[in-house]
Amino acid sequence: MANKKKPEFLQELQKRFGKIIKFGDSLSLFKIEGSDIRLYVRYSKLHNGGLAWYGLREKDLQQLVGQPTFLCFLWDKQTEPLLVPLSEYEDVFQSTTPADNGQYKAQVILHEDSTELYIAKAGRFNVEGYLGWKQIENALDTNHTSSKSDFTHTQIQTLLGSIGATKAYDIWIPPIDRPKLDWGISRQFSPRESLPYGFGQVESILGEIDVIWLQRGANDIKALFEVEHSTPIYSGLLRFNDIHLVAPNLRTRFSIVANSERRSLFTRQLNRPTFKTSGLGELCTLLEYSDVNNWHQRIAGGSNGGE
């Protein structure tokens, strides 16, 4: 059966933004007429476990460098397109090499409460903030002011806690940080008072993790976030590594949260032999400040504390 997802996407794209023109010698490269915006459209069936597999041709990407481009990832039964700005990931692709067939291998991993992009030999990246049409709308709006990127460490903690609370998780934030949470950008939530039990060897490390999402009323850890605002990314990875080594069967996600300027540093650090050997390199995700803000706006009703 022919794939219907791609023509449906292109039809909706044209309906929203005007005429779409194919360019180059690829069936996947398009641009919006009257603008500089390029789109690299890739489709995959959705496999067991919420996995979609993609090949990104090096020769296609070379035609897009320096252009305002979105990597458009499509899959079965998708309700919103995933539109990832290529400019945000050029340094990631430059840090690795394509496979023998000239393609960079990528996966989109759908979790119950987030979406990740995995680029082979580079790492995992939380791309929840890139779901929906808003990315293109903003790029076409010449008067648009880009999302706030000068957040403080505490503001990012606040937003991550708010996202988790909206998703009905219990939230752990170290007690020393709680008086500094910024309720001017988020609805107020009440952090959990105690850590989960059963992690005696690393309880002190868990207590220092910036934000933890836990199953409400239980001890199941669903996600851990370390905000590396100015501190070394390596230190956050070491904390995660200790937790992973003590509890290797812990089914959770580890996320380093940082500004986009630190993306290439994250990739280099995560690919150290120690994290490859332990397996953390396959589990840890980078979540950028702008994505946290977009994620919060999309599911928590915006960044207005007066909601």
Order of alpha helices (4+ residues) and beta strands (2+ residues): alpha-beta-beta-beta-beta-beta-alpha-beta-beta-alpha-beta-beta-beta-alpha-alpha-beta-alpha-beta-beta-alpha-beta-alpha-alpha-beta-alpha
